[in-house]
Protein backbone atom coordinates (compact mmCIF):
# COMPACT_ATOMS: atom_id res chain seq x y z
CA UNK A 1 0.00 0.00 0.00
CA UNK A 2 1.28 3.45 -0.91
CA UNK A 3 2.34 5.72 1.90
CA UNK A 4 -0.24 8.29 2.95
CA UNK A 5 1.05 11.84 3.20
CA UNK A 6 -2.06 13.16 4.90
CA UNK A 7 -1.65 14.60 8.37
CA UNK A 8 -3.18 12.61 11.20
CA UNK A 9 -5.67 15.42 11.85
CA UNK A 10 -6.95 15.41 8.29
CA UNK A 11 -6.93 11.64 7.99
CA UNK A 12 -9.07 11.42 11.14
CA UNK A 13 -11.69 13.86 9.84
CA UNK A 14 -15.06 12.31 9.10
CA UNK A 15 -16.69 13.32 5.79
CA UNK A 16 -19.82 15.42 6.14
CA UNK A 17 -22.93 13.25 6.16
CA UNK A 18 -24.86 16.19 4.72
CA UNK A 19 -22.67 16.17 1.63
CA UNK A 20 -22.93 12.41 1.37
CA UNK A 21 -26.71 12.50 1.11
CA UNK A 22 -26.60 15.46 -1.26
CA UNK A 23 -24.22 13.58 -3.54
CA UNK A 24 -26.50 10.55 -3.56
CA UNK A 25 -29.60 12.63 -4.24
CA UNK A 26 -27.86 14.51 -7.05
CA UNK A 27 -27.61 11.27 -9.02
CA UNK A 28 -31.35 10.64 -8.72
CA UNK A 29 -34.27 12.18 -10.59
CA UNK A 30 -37.11 14.12 -8.98
CA UNK A 31 -35.74 14.19 -5.45
CA UNK A 32 -37.30 16.65 -3.01
CA UNK A 33 -34.41 17.88 -0.90
CA UNK A 34 -34.99 18.80 2.71
CA UNK A 35 -31.31 18.25 3.27
CA UNK A 36 -29.35 21.40 2.56
CA UNK A 37 -29.60 24.42 4.83
CA UNK A 38 -29.80 27.01 2.07
CA UNK A 39 -32.55 29.59 1.51
CA UNK A 40 -34.49 29.00 -1.70
CA UNK A 41 -34.90 32.77 -2.01
CA UNK A 42 -32.65 34.78 -4.30
CA UNK A 43 -30.50 37.51 -2.80
CA UNK A 44 -32.39 40.82 -2.52
CA UNK A 45 -32.31 42.79 -5.80
CA UNK A 46 -30.67 45.77 -4.10
CA UNK A 47 -27.81 43.53 -2.94
CA UNK A 48 -27.28 42.19 -6.44
CA UNK A 49 -27.28 45.69 -7.90
CA UNK A 50 -24.78 46.85 -5.28
CA UNK A 51 -22.46 44.02 -6.22
CA UNK A 52 -22.78 44.83 -9.92
CA UNK A 53 -22.19 48.53 -9.28
CA UNK A 54 -19.05 47.78 -7.26
CA UNK A 55 -17.67 45.97 -10.31
CA UNK A 56 -18.63 48.82 -12.63
CA UNK A 57 -16.86 51.19 -10.26
CA UNK A 58 -13.74 49.01 -10.51
CA UNK A 59 -13.86 48.07 -6.84
CA UNK A 60 -12.03 44.88 -7.67
CA UNK A 61 -8.93 45.24 -5.51
CA UNK A 62 -7.92 44.07 -2.04
CA UNK A 63 -9.60 45.84 0.84
CA UNK A 64 -8.39 46.34 4.39
CA UNK A 65 -7.74 42.95 5.96
CA UNK A 66 -10.56 43.53 8.44
CA UNK A 67 -13.01 44.62 5.72
CA UNK A 68 -14.14 47.91 4.25
CA UNK A 69 -14.79 50.53 6.92
CA UNK A 70 -18.34 51.43 5.76
CA UNK A 71 -19.37 47.78 6.23
CA UNK A 72 -17.75 47.53 9.65
CA UNK A 73 -19.48 50.73 10.72
CA UNK A 74 -22.81 49.44 9.43
CA UNK A 75 -22.27 46.17 11.33
CA UNK A 76 -21.45 48.08 14.50
CA UNK A 77 -24.61 50.21 14.16
CA UNK A 78 -26.71 47.15 13.32
CA UNK A 79 -25.64 45.14 16.38
CA UNK A 80 -25.95 48.17 18.65
CA UNK A 81 -29.47 48.87 17.40
CA UNK A 82 -30.69 45.28 17.68
CA UNK A 83 -28.97 44.11 20.85
CA UNK A 84 -27.44 47.09 22.60
CA UNK A 85 -23.88 45.77 22.29
CA UNK A 86 -21.19 48.21 21.23
CA UNK A 87 -18.32 47.16 18.96
CA UNK A 88 -15.62 49.45 17.63
CA UNK A 89 -15.52 49.28 13.81
CA UNK A 90 -11.78 49.89 13.94
CA UNK A 91 -10.77 47.28 16.51
CA UNK A 92 -13.58 44.85 17.35
CA UNK A 93 -14.90 43.57 13.99
CA UNK A 94 -13.37 41.35 11.30
CA UNK A 95 -15.20 40.68 8.03
CA UNK A 96 -14.73 37.05 6.98
CA UNK A 97 -15.46 34.61 4.17
CA UNK A 98 -18.75 33.45 5.60
CA UNK A 99 -19.47 32.50 9.20
CA UNK A 100 -17.45 29.34 8.53
CA UNK A 101 -14.18 31.24 8.26
CA UNK A 102 -15.09 33.23 11.35
CA UNK A 103 -15.38 29.94 13.25
CA UNK A 104 -12.00 28.74 11.99
CA UNK A 105 -10.40 32.06 12.93
CA UNK A 106 -11.93 32.02 16.40
CA UNK A 107 -10.74 28.49 17.16
CA UNK A 108 -7.31 29.14 15.65
CA UNK A 109 -6.86 32.34 17.64
CA UNK A 110 -7.73 31.02 21.11
CA UNK A 111 -6.95 27.28 21.18
CA UNK A 112 -3.60 25.74 22.06
CA UNK A 113 -2.97 22.03 21.32
CA UNK A 114 -5.03 19.95 23.73
CA UNK A 115 -7.33 22.76 24.83
CA UNK A 116 -10.91 21.59 25.28
CA UNK A 117 -14.09 23.17 23.94
CA UNK A 118 -17.43 22.26 25.50
CA UNK A 119 -19.91 21.66 22.72
CA UNK A 120 -23.67 21.32 23.35
CA UNK A 121 -24.98 18.86 20.77
CA UNK A 122 -26.67 18.24 18.37
CA UNK A 123 -24.74 20.97 16.58
CA UNK A 124 -23.65 22.09 13.13
CA UNK A 125 -21.47 19.42 11.55
CA UNK A 126 -18.41 21.69 11.12
CA UNK A 127 -17.81 22.39 14.79
CA UNK A 128 -16.12 19.13 15.75
CA UNK A 129 -14.00 19.13 12.61
CA UNK A 130 -12.77 22.70 13.00
CA UNK A 131 -11.87 22.22 16.67
CA UNK A 132 -9.93 19.07 15.80
CA UNK A 133 -8.14 20.66 12.85
CA UNK A 134 -6.64 23.42 15.00
CA UNK A 135 -5.46 20.90 17.61
CA UNK A 136 -8.22 21.31 20.16
CA UNK A 137 -10.50 18.69 21.64
CA UNK A 138 -14.28 18.90 21.74
CA UNK A 139 -16.33 17.66 24.66
CA UNK A 140 -19.93 16.97 23.66
CA UNK A 141 -22.76 17.75 26.08
CA UNK A 142 -25.96 16.21 24.64
CA UNK A 143 -29.22 18.17 24.70
CA UNK A 144 -32.54 16.33 24.83
CA UNK A 145 -35.90 16.76 23.14
CA UNK A 146 -37.72 16.59 26.49
CA UNK A 147 -35.82 19.77 27.44
CA UNK A 148 -36.54 21.44 24.08
CA UNK A 149 -32.92 20.78 23.11
CA UNK A 150 -31.71 23.33 25.66
CA UNK A 151 -28.30 22.62 27.19
CA UNK A 152 -28.41 21.83 30.90
CA UNK A 153 -26.03 24.26 32.63
CA UNK A 154 -25.25 21.61 35.25
CA UNK A 155 -24.08 19.24 32.49
CA UNK A 156 -21.91 21.99 31.03
CA UNK A 157 -20.29 22.71 34.39
CA UNK A 158 -19.62 19.00 34.97
CA UNK A 159 -17.78 18.94 31.63
CA UNK A 160 -15.33 21.67 32.69
CA UNK A 161 -11.78 20.47 33.32
CA UNK A 162 -8.46 22.28 33.81
CA UNK A 163 -8.00 21.99 30.03
CA UNK A 164 -11.28 23.69 29.16
CA UNK A 165 -10.73 26.92 27.20
CA UNK A 166 -14.12 27.69 25.65
CA UNK A 167 -17.79 26.90 25.25
CA UNK A 168 -19.23 26.93 21.71
CA UNK A 169 -22.95 27.59 21.42
CA UNK A 170 -25.28 28.09 18.46
CA UNK A 171 -28.72 29.67 18.87
CA UNK A 172 -30.99 29.66 16.96
CA UNK A 173 -29.73 26.14 16.57
CA UNK A 174 -28.83 24.07 13.56
CA UNK A 175 -30.13 21.29 13.39
CA UNK A 176 -32.89 21.48 16.02
CA UNK A 177 -34.30 24.98 15.55
CA UNK A 178 -34.08 25.56 19.31
CA UNK A 179 -33.90 29.15 20.57
CA UNK A 180 -32.15 29.67 23.90
CA UNK A 181 -33.93 31.52 26.68
CA UNK A 182 -32.25 34.24 28.71
CA UNK A 183 -32.16 32.09 31.85
CA UNK A 184 -30.14 29.34 30.17
CA UNK A 185 -27.74 31.75 28.50
CA UNK A 186 -27.21 33.65 31.75
CA UNK A 187 -26.39 30.39 33.52
CA UNK A 188 -23.85 29.53 30.80
CA UNK A 189 -22.38 32.99 31.22
CA UNK A 190 -21.93 32.45 34.95
CA UNK A 191 -20.09 29.20 34.26
CA UNK A 192 -17.83 30.97 31.77
CA UNK A 193 -17.11 33.72 34.29
CA UNK A 194 -16.51 31.27 37.16
CA UNK A 195 -14.01 29.21 35.18
CA UNK A 196 -12.57 32.08 33.11
CA UNK A 197 -13.72 30.66 29.76
CA UNK A 198 -14.29 32.18 26.32
CA UNK A 199 -17.72 31.69 24.74
CA UNK A 200 -17.93 31.40 20.96
CA UNK A 201 -21.52 32.26 20.07
CA UNK A 202 -22.57 31.41 16.51
CA UNK A 203 -25.68 33.50 15.88
CA UNK A 204 -25.91 33.16 12.10
CA UNK A 205 -29.71 32.64 12.26
CA UNK A 206 -30.35 35.56 14.63
CA UNK A 207 -33.05 37.22 12.50
CA UNK A 208 -34.95 33.99 11.79
CA UNK A 209 -36.95 33.60 15.00
CA UNK A 210 -40.67 32.97 15.34
CA UNK A 211 -42.26 34.29 18.52
CA UNK A 212 -39.49 34.88 21.06
CA UNK A 213 -36.83 37.54 20.68
CA UNK A 214 -33.31 36.44 19.90
CA UNK A 215 -30.99 36.80 22.87
CA UNK A 216 -27.54 37.94 21.81
CA UNK A 217 -25.06 36.25 24.16
CA UNK A 218 -22.68 39.20 24.18
CA UNK A 219 -25.53 41.40 25.50
CA UNK A 220 -25.71 39.45 28.77
CA UNK A 221 -24.09 41.56 31.50
CA UNK A 222 -20.38 40.81 31.76
CA UNK A 223 -20.26 38.63 28.66
CA UNK A 224 -19.14 41.03 25.94
CA UNK A 225 -15.51 40.86 27.09
CA UNK A 226 -15.38 37.04 26.99
CA UNK A 227 -17.52 36.43 23.87
CA UNK A 228 -16.59 35.93 20.24
CA UNK A 229 -19.78 36.71 18.34
CA UNK A 230 -20.07 35.04 14.93
CA UNK A 231 -22.61 36.02 12.30
CA UNK A 232 -23.10 36.35 8.59
CA UNK A 233 -25.35 37.12 5.66
CA UNK A 234 -25.97 33.66 4.17
CA UNK A 235 -29.14 32.80 6.06
CA UNK A 236 -30.81 36.07 7.08
CA UNK A 237 -30.26 37.74 3.70
CA UNK A 238 -30.20 34.68 1.39
CA UNK A 239 -26.59 35.40 0.39
CA UNK A 240 -24.98 31.96 0.64
CA UNK A 241 -22.92 32.28 -2.54
CA UNK A 242 -21.57 35.69 -1.59
CA UNK A 243 -19.58 34.07 1.24
CA UNK A 244 -19.61 36.95 3.69
CA UNK A 245 -19.60 36.77 7.46
CA UNK A 246 -18.06 38.42 10.49
CA UNK A 247 -16.63 37.99 13.96
CA UNK A 248 -16.92 40.54 16.76
CA UNK A 249 -15.24 40.57 20.14
CA UNK A 250 -12.71 42.19 22.46
CA UNK A 251 -10.01 44.03 20.55
CA UNK A 252 -7.13 41.83 21.72
CA UNK A 253 -8.89 38.67 20.54
CA UNK A 254 -9.92 40.33 17.28
CA UNK A 255 -6.30 41.29 16.67
CA UNK A 256 -5.45 37.61 16.88
CA UNK A 257 -8.28 36.67 14.52
CA UNK A 258 -7.20 39.34 12.05
CA UNK A 259 -3.64 38.03 12.15
CA UNK A 260 -4.76 34.51 11.18
CA UNK A 261 -7.13 35.98 8.58
CA UNK A 262 -4.24 37.88 6.97
CA UNK A 263 -2.29 34.70 6.38
CA UNK A 264 -5.00 32.30 5.23
CA UNK A 265 -7.43 34.59 3.35
CA UNK A 266 -6.15 38.19 3.36
CA UNK A 267 -9.56 39.81 2.71
CA UNK A 268 -13.15 38.84 2.12
CA UNK A 269 -14.29 39.32 -1.52
CA UNK A 270 -14.61 43.01 -2.29
CA UNK A 271 -17.84 42.74 -4.30
CA UNK A 272 -19.46 40.68 -1.53
CA UNK A 273 -18.57 43.30 1.05
CA UNK A 274 -20.43 45.98 -0.90
CA UNK A 275 -23.38 43.63 -1.28
CA UNK A 276 -23.39 43.05 2.49
CA UNK A 277 -23.26 46.79 3.11
CA UNK A 278 -26.36 47.23 0.98
CA UNK A 279 -28.08 44.37 2.82
CA UNK A 280 -27.59 46.06 6.16
CA UNK A 281 -28.65 49.49 4.97
CA UNK A 282 -31.70 48.78 2.80
CA UNK A 283 -32.96 45.19 3.01
CA UNK A 284 -34.82 44.94 6.29
CA UNK A 285 -38.13 44.44 4.47
CA UNK A 286 -36.64 41.48 2.60
CA UNK A 287 -35.56 39.89 5.89
CA UNK A 288 -39.04 40.29 7.35
CA UNK A 289 -40.71 38.87 4.25
CA UNK A 290 -38.46 35.81 4.20
CA UNK A 291 -38.92 35.23 7.93
CA UNK A 292 -42.71 35.39 7.54
CA UNK A 293 -42.62 32.80 4.76
CA UNK A 294 -40.32 30.53 6.75
CA UNK A 295 -42.78 30.77 9.63
CA UNK A 296 -45.60 29.65 7.34
CA UNK A 297 -43.54 26.68 6.17
CA UNK A 298 -42.48 25.92 9.75
CA UNK A 299 -46.06 25.55 10.86
CA UNK A 300 -46.83 23.28 7.90
CA UNK A 301 -43.93 20.90 8.41
CA UNK A 302 -44.14 20.65 12.20
CA UNK A 303 -47.87 19.96 12.12
CA UNK A 304 -47.42 17.54 9.23
CA UNK A 305 -44.63 15.53 10.86
CA UNK A 306 -46.51 15.26 14.13
CA UNK A 307 -49.65 14.15 12.26
CA UNK A 308 -47.64 11.45 10.48
CA UNK A 309 -46.57 10.17 13.89
CA UNK A 310 -43.01 11.48 14.02
CA UNK A 311 -42.77 13.45 17.29
CA UNK A 312 -41.43 16.93 16.49
CA UNK A 313 -40.97 19.65 19.06
CA UNK A 314 -41.71 23.19 17.89
CA UNK A 315 -38.58 24.87 16.52
CA UNK A 316 -38.61 28.59 17.25
CA UNK A 317 -35.73 29.65 15.02
CA UNK A 318 -33.61 28.92 11.92
CA UNK A 319 -35.37 26.78 9.25
CA UNK A 320 -35.11 23.20 10.47
CA UNK A 321 -37.46 20.63 11.95
CA UNK A 322 -35.95 17.71 13.87
CA UNK A 323 -38.45 14.84 14.02
CA UNK A 324 -37.88 11.71 16.08
CA UNK A 325 -37.83 8.82 13.62
CA UNK A 326 -36.72 6.06 15.98
CA UNK A 327 -40.43 5.54 16.75
CA UNK A 328 -40.62 3.77 13.38
CA UNK A 329 -38.19 1.08 14.52
CA UNK A 330 -35.48 2.37 12.16
CA UNK A 331 -32.36 4.21 13.21
CA UNK A 332 -31.81 7.65 11.71
CA UNK A 333 -29.35 6.48 9.04
CA UNK A 334 -31.59 3.68 7.79
CA UNK A 335 -34.63 5.96 7.85
CA UNK A 336 -32.86 8.62 5.78
CA UNK A 337 -31.40 6.14 3.26
CA UNK A 338 -34.63 4.28 2.72
CA UNK A 339 -36.72 7.46 2.49
CA UNK A 340 -34.33 8.77 -0.17
CA UNK A 341 -34.24 5.60 -2.27
CA UNK A 342 -37.88 4.55 -1.86
CA UNK A 343 -39.75 7.86 -1.80
CA UNK A 344 -37.17 10.30 -3.15
CA UNK A 345 -37.09 12.70 -0.20
CA UNK A 346 -33.68 13.75 1.14
CA UNK A 347 -33.19 14.42 4.85
CA UNK A 348 -30.06 14.28 7.03
CA UNK A 349 -29.55 11.70 9.81
CA UNK A 350 -29.48 13.32 13.22
CA UNK A 351 -26.39 11.37 14.27
CA UNK A 352 -24.42 13.54 11.82
CA UNK A 353 -24.82 16.38 14.31
CA UNK A 354 -23.28 14.68 17.33
CA UNK A 355 -24.51 13.13 20.55
CA UNK A 356 -28.22 13.58 21.16
CA UNK A 357 -29.02 13.52 17.45
CA UNK A 358 -29.34 9.75 17.23
CA UNK A 359 -32.83 8.66 16.26
CA UNK A 360 -33.75 12.00 14.66
CA UNK A 361 -33.43 13.47 11.16
CA UNK A 362 -33.03 17.07 10.11
CA UNK A 363 -35.60 18.45 7.67
CA UNK A 364 -34.90 21.87 6.20
CA UNK A 365 -37.98 23.90 5.36
CA UNK A 366 -35.96 26.39 3.31
CA UNK A 367 -37.75 25.10 0.23
CA UNK A 368 -40.99 25.96 -1.56
CA UNK A 369 -44.31 25.42 0.24
CA UNK A 370 -45.68 23.07 -2.42
CA UNK A 371 -42.49 21.01 -2.29
CA UNK A 372 -42.89 20.69 1.46
CA UNK A 373 -46.47 19.50 1.00
CA UNK A 374 -45.32 16.83 -1.45
CA UNK A 375 -42.43 15.83 0.81
CA UNK A 376 -44.80 15.37 3.75
CA UNK A 377 -47.06 13.21 1.58
CA UNK A 378 -44.09 11.03 0.59
CA UNK A 379 -42.87 10.76 4.19
CA UNK A 380 -46.38 9.74 5.25
CA UNK A 381 -46.47 7.04 2.56
CA UNK A 382 -43.04 5.80 3.60
CA UNK A 383 -43.89 5.58 7.32
CA UNK A 384 -47.15 3.76 6.55
CA UNK A 385 -45.24 1.22 4.46
CA UNK A 386 -42.97 0.17 7.32
JOHU-V371523 format. One record per run of one state. SS is the DSSP state (a for helix, b for strand, c for the rest). FROM is the first residue (numbers start at 1). LEN is the number of residues. If there is no record, write none. Layout:
BEGIN
SS | FROM | LEN
SS | FROM | LEN
END
This chain:
BEGIN
c | 1 | 7
a | 8 | 5
c | 13 | 4
a | 17 | 10
c | 27 | 5
b | 32 | 2
c | 34 | 11
a | 45 | 12
c | 57 | 12
a | 69 | 15
c | 84 | 9
b | 93 | 4
c | 97 | 1
a | 98 | 13
c | 111 | 5
b | 116 | 6
c | 122 | 4
a | 126 | 8
c | 134 | 3
b | 137 | 6
c | 143 | 2
a | 145 | 3
c | 148 | 5
a | 153 | 7
c | 160 | 4
b | 164 | 7
c | 171 | 11
a | 182 | 13
c | 195 | 3
b | 198 | 5
c | 203 | 6
b | 209 | 1
c | 210 | 7
a | 217 | 3
c | 220 | 4
a | 224 | 3
b | 227 | 6
c | 233 | 7
a | 240 | 3
c | 243 | 2
b | 245 | 4
c | 249 | 2
a | 251 | 14
c | 265 | 5
a | 270 | 13
c | 283 | 1
a | 284 | 25
c | 309 | 8
b | 317 | 1
c | 318 | 2
b | 320 | 2
c | 322 | 2
b | 324 | 1
c | 325 | 1
a | 326 | 3
c | 329 | 3
a | 332 | 12
c | 344 | 1
b | 345 | 2
c | 347 | 1
b | 348 | 2
a | 350 | 4
c | 354 | 6
b | 360 | 5
c | 365 | 4
a | 369 | 17
c | 386 | 1
END
